[in-house]
Amino acid sequence: MSLAEGLVGAETCPAVDPRNNRKLVKDIDKLAHRLEWYRYVFFMSPLFPGGKRLPELERDGVQVWSVNV
């Protein structure tokens, strides 16, 4: 995940809606059980424009961010 072991863990995905097929939940679940100090899920979706943190989607210490490319 990160060059410095145990520091950063992240998952990324493009999605029409990151809630489809529970993709967002699955990515958070995957990171929730890891030991990295900083854990993030980044996704790009037309339903969540702009690059911003979405605390309402977060749990278990995993930050969720929408991004634009």
One Martini backbone bead per residue (centre of mass of N, CA, C, O) as a GRO file, in nm:
protein
   69
    1MET     BB    1   0.060   0.060  -0.025
    2SER     BB    2   0.325   0.173   0.112
    3LEU     BB    3   0.653   0.245   0.146
    4ALA     BB    4   0.571   0.285   0.438
    5GLU     BB    5   0.509   0.074   0.659
    6GLY     BB    6   0.189   0.142   0.802
    7LEU     BB    7   0.083   0.429   0.687
    8VAL     BB    8  -0.070   0.373   0.392
    9GLY     BB    9  -0.414   0.326   0.281
   10ALA     BB   10  -0.581   0.238  -0.042
   11GLU     BB   11  -0.872   0.302  -0.243
   12THR     BB   12  -0.992   0.286  -0.589
   13CYS     BB   13  -1.274   0.430  -0.792
   14PRO     BB   14  -1.484   0.408  -1.057
   15ALA     BB   15  -1.831   0.548  -1.067
   16VAL     BB   16  -2.152   0.610  -1.101
   17ASP     BB   17  -2.214   0.444  -0.820
   18PRO     BB   18  -2.060   0.350  -0.522
   19ARG     BB   19  -2.323   0.181  -0.418
   20ASN     BB   20  -2.295  -0.013  -0.619
   21ASN     BB   21  -2.239  -0.329  -0.522
   22ARG     BB   22  -2.101  -0.221  -0.257
   23LYS     BB   23  -1.820  -0.089  -0.315
   24LEU     BB   24  -1.771   0.105  -0.079
   25VAL     BB   25  -1.812  -0.097   0.149
   26LYS     BB   26  -1.589  -0.295   0.059
   27ASP     BB   27  -1.351  -0.096   0.077
   28ILE     BB   28  -1.385  -0.027   0.375
   29ASP     BB   29  -1.363  -0.315   0.484
   30LYS     BB   30  -1.077  -0.369   0.383
   31LEU     BB   31  -0.948  -0.124   0.555
   32ALA     BB   32  -1.059  -0.171   0.850
   33HIS     BB   33  -0.847  -0.436   0.884
   34ARG     BB   34  -0.615  -0.256   0.876
   35LEU     BB   35  -0.295  -0.098   1.004
   36GLU     BB   36  -0.291   0.162   0.895
   37TRP     BB   37  -0.286   0.488   0.988
   38TYR     BB   38  -0.382   0.563   0.692
   39ARG     BB   39  -0.724   0.565   0.549
   40TYR     BB   40  -0.854   0.533   0.207
   41VAL     BB   41  -1.124   0.643  -0.013
   42PHE     BB   42  -1.135   0.674  -0.366
   43PHE     BB   43  -1.364   0.853  -0.591
   44MET     BB   44  -1.544   0.861  -0.910
   45SER     BB   45  -1.847   1.065  -0.961
   46PRO     BB   46  -2.125   1.231  -1.085
   47LEU     BB   47  -2.277   1.230  -0.795
   48PHE     BB   48  -1.973   1.345  -0.678
   49PRO     BB   49  -1.869   1.632  -0.719
   50GLY     BB   50  -1.569   1.694  -0.652
   51GLY     BB   51  -1.315   1.758  -0.411
   52LYS     BB   52  -1.419   1.565  -0.125
   53ARG     BB   53  -1.511   1.505   0.182
   54LEU     BB   54  -1.725   1.217   0.322
   55PRO     BB   55  -1.825   1.162   0.636
   56GLU     BB   56  -2.109   1.017   0.589
   57LEU     BB   57  -1.935   0.751   0.460
   58GLU     BB   58  -1.787   0.692   0.714
   59ARG     BB   59  -1.576   0.432   0.881
   60ASP     BB   60  -1.342   0.292   1.081
   61GLY     BB   61  -1.124   0.530   1.001
   62VAL     BB   62  -1.225   0.581   0.702
   63GLN     BB   63  -1.169   0.782   0.446
   64VAL     BB   64  -1.382   0.976   0.219
   65TRP     BB   65  -1.327   1.056  -0.137
   66SER     BB   66  -1.380   1.278  -0.382
   67VAL     BB   67  -1.288   1.301  -0.733
   68ASN     BB   68  -1.105   1.473  -0.986
   69VAL     BB   69  -0.955   1.457  -1.334
   0.00000   0.00000   0.00000
